[in-house]
Amino acid sequence: RKRPDISRPVRVCFTDRTSANSVLQNSRKLKNSERFNKIFISPDRTPAEREKRRKLVAALKEKVRTEPQQYHYLKNGEICSREHLPRYRTTEESEENDSDIDQRMAEAVLLELKEAFDGFERSIDKRLEKMC
């Protein structure tokens, strides 16, 4: 049953790994955008990969809780830690500039997704033409 208040996920396939990596790397910038902060992008994972990631994230959260003096993050399927970096920009103006940059980056990510989706649509149209 379809619910109009819930958006369904969209699966996007890229023709090359570079474009996919670019979108995935920049996808975190969407959360800083007022317009796109409800859009989430994640790689397609097998059930085994999802379970492994779920356990890794749980371990990361525990590490963050027990060692708050360090900055912890995931990289290549491992938990990494380092000292917190000092924040140099504190003025409202630099934060506004960051917001503008984040907005432009979010729009660029969505444009890449739109182009990929359009290419996907064209390939489906070509396959349908061949079938007819």
Salt bridges, closest charged atoms under 4 A:
ASP5 OD2 - ARG3 NH2 3.25
ASP44 OD2 - ARG11 NH2 2.97
GLU51 OE1 - ARG54 NH1 2.54
GLU62 OE2 - ARG65 NH2 2.61
GLU95 OE2 - ARG87 NH2 3.67
ASP98 OD1 - ARG89 NH1 2.55
GLU107 OE2 - ARG35 NH1 3.92
ASP118 OD2 - LYS114 NZ 2.88
